[in-house]
Amino acid sequence: MTPAERIVFANRKNNRRRSHSRYLTTISRCRTWLKEASLFKISIKQIQALPRNIAHRLRTNGFDQS
């Protein structure tokens, strides 16, 4: 294994780890987002029915209706 190959291999390993952790944070974010939604008695269907930018604003501001 040449040094270059070793670097590529290490990078690949790190990327896999990084992408998995990103996936996990996304899941936990979705979970908290769903918990908040249930607190506000908002169903998933209602959220999906909203225009995307409003839904996004709700998500990012933690339901601050601006």
N, C-alpha and C positions, 0 to 999 in steps of 0.2 A: 504494500500500500504506500503510494507516494504521499508526501506531505499535503499536496493539493487535494488528493482524494480524501485524506484524513479530515481536512477542513470541511469539505463538502459533506462528508458523513456526519460530522459533529453538528453542522448547521441544520442538516435534515432532522437530526434528533431533537435539537432545540426547537425547531419550528413546530414539530409535532407536539412537543410539550406545551409550547406557547398557544397553539391553536386550540388545544384541548382546554386550557385554562380559560381562554376567551369564550369558548363554548359554555363552560360551566358558569361564568359570570353572567352570560346572556340568559341562561336558564334561571339563575337566582333572581336576576332583574325581572324576568317575566313573572316569576312567582310573587315577588313583592308587588308588582304592578297589578297582578290579578287579585291579591289580597286587598289592595287599596280599592280596586274596582268593586269588590264585594262589600267593602265598608260603605261605599257610596251607593250601594244597591244598583250598580250599573251592570247590566249583563254583557257578556261578550258580544252578543248579536248587536246590541245598541252601539257598542264601540266600533264594530266593523261597519255599521251603517253610517257612522260619521265620516265627513270628508277627511281625507288623509292628513291634511295640515292641522286640522283642529284636533284630531285624535293624537297627533304627534305633540301638539302644544300641551294637551292635557297630560300626556305621559311625562314630558320633560319638566313641566311646572308642578307635577304632583297635584293635578286637578285644580290649579289656580285658574278659575274662569276669568280670563282677562278679556 
